[in-house]
Amino acid sequence: MSYSIDFRRKVIFTMEEEGLSIREIAKQFRIGSASVSRWINQIEPKASTTRQRKIDKSELIKNVEQYS
């Protein structure tokens, strides 16, 4: 699950405004402290990588049909 950018900004803003530690803000928002730590360094989520198949999908289908 990925949290919205707005939520991430709210967490960081609240932490700075209230002078809370990472652990305190994580507990307040019921999220992991590791998430807060990552958001301090990079608020934007990293783009997900797509896995490449080892065999072309059409070739896989042909192979399955041939040996089924």
Secondary structure, DSSP 4 states (H G I P E B T S, - for coil): ----HHHHHHHHHHHHHHT--HHHHHHHHT--HHHHHHHHH--SPPPPPPPPPSS-HHHHHHHHHHT-
